[in-house]
Amino acid sequence: MGLLTLLRKLKKSEKEFRILVLGLDNAGKTTALKKLADEDITHTMPTQGFNIKSVIHEGFKLNVWDIGGQKTIRPYWRNYFDQTDALVFVIDCSDHRRMDETGVELNQLLDEEKLAGVPLLIFANKQDLMNAMGPDEVTEVLGLTNIRDRAWHIQPCSAKTGEGLQGGMEWLVKNINKS
């Protein structure tokens, strides 16, 4: 049973959370969101603005905002920071040449006042590809162990196969619920 099927069972008394999904273009943000929503991923196109989906996970309604990651769109990310309960940052772990750019964008997000203390889930995506960096290598390259002002977790995953996505969402819901 998919998460969208569970949406029909939503009660008005259930708690809602706003999740912001960011990352560079082609990282797999939309594919991951579609996979979590049990939707077809065969014709996923680059996001030119944003996608919003509501999914139910462990009795919580998650309003997920997937914002495009093209360089021209990134300055507009800040327009979506208000009332964000959690940040999901998706990384293409097979794109070694853009890892520095990924680190710069992530650090800028972590410095944003409106996102201060917000739990951070990092999806280390594309683990199904042979040249993908593992989560330990990504943690080292991006200096993630220096993050001390919020709960954070790196989750290896493949948005294409869905592997690891549920585990990441379970961590996210537990950590949002603590705040």
HUSUL-V885560 format. One record per residue. N is the residue number from 1. RES is the residue in one letter. SS is DSSP state (2 for helix, 1 for strand, 0 for the rest). BURIAL is + if it has 24 or more other ideal C-beta (glycine too) atoms within 12 Angstrom, else -. Layout:
N/RES/SS/BURIAL  N/RES/SS/BURIAL
This chain:
1/M/0/-  2/G/0/-  3/L/2/+  4/L/2/+  5/T/2/-  6/L/2/-  7/L/2/+  8/R/0/-  9/K/0/-  10/L/0/-  11/K/0/-  12/K/0/-  13/S/0/-  14/E/0/-  15/K/0/-  16/E/1/+  17/F/1/+  18/R/1/+  19/I/1/+  20/L/1/+  21/V/1/+  22/L/1/+  23/G/0/+  24/L/0/+  25/D/0/+  26/N/0/+  27/A/0/+  28/G/0/+  29/K/2/+  30/T/2/+  31/T/2/+  32/A/2/+  33/L/2/+  34/K/2/+  35/K/2/+  36/L/2/+  37/A/0/+  38/D/0/-  39/E/0/-  40/D/0/-  41/I/0/-  42/T/0/-  43/H/0/-  44/T/0/-  45/M/0/-  46/P/0/-  47/T/0/+  48/Q/0/-  49/G/0/-  50/F/1/+  51/N/1/+  52/I/1/-  53/K/1/+  54/S/1/+  55/V/1/+  56/I/1/+  57/H/1/+  58/E/0/-  59/G/0/-  60/F/1/+  61/K/1/+  62/L/1/+  63/N/1/+  64/V/1/+  65/W/1/+  66/D/1/+  67/I/1/+  68/G/0/+  69/G/0/+  70/Q/0/-  71/K/2/-  72/T/2/-  73/I/2/+  74/R/2/+  75/P/0/-  76/Y/0/-  77/W/2/+  78/R/2/-  79/N/2/-  80/Y/2/+  81/F/0/+  82/D/0/-  83/Q/0/-  84/T/0/+  85/D/0/+  86/A/1/+  87/L/1/+  88/V/1/+  89/F/1/+  90/V/1/+  91/I/1/+  92/D/1/+  93/C/0/+  94/S/0/+  95/D/0/+  96/H/2/-  97/R/2/-  98/R/2/+  99/M/2/+  100/D/2/-  101/E/2/+  102/T/2/+  103/G/2/+  104/V/2/-  105/E/2/+  106/L/2/+  107/N/2/-  108/Q/2/-  109/L/2/+  110/L/2/+  111/D/0/-  112/E/0/+  113/E/2/-  114/K/2/-  115/L/2/+  116/A/0/-  117/G/0/-  118/V/0/+  119/P/1/+  120/L/1/+  121/L/1/+  122/I/1/+  123/F/1/+  124/A/1/+  125/N/1/+  126/K/0/+  127/Q/0/+  128/D/0/-  129/L/0/-  130/M/0/-  131/N/0/-  132/A/0/+  133/M/0/+  134/G/0/-  135/P/2/+  136/D/2/-  137/E/2/-  138/V/2/+  139/T/2/+  140/E/2/-  141/V/2/+  142/L/2/+  143/G/0/-  144/L/2/+  145/T/2/-  146/N/2/-  147/I/0/+  148/R/0/-  149/D/0/-  150/R/0/+  151/A/0/-  152/W/1/+  153/H/1/+  154/I/1/+  155/Q/1/+  156/P/1/+  157/C/0/+  158/S/0/+  159/A/0/+  160/K/0/+  161/T/0/-  162/G/0/+  163/E/0/-  164/G/0/+  165/L/2/+  166/Q/2/+  167/G/2/+  168/G/2/+  169/M/2/+  170/E/2/-  171/W/2/+  172/L/2/+  173/V/2/+  174/K/2/-  175/N/2/+  176/I/2/+  177/N/2/-  178/K/2/-  179/S/0/-
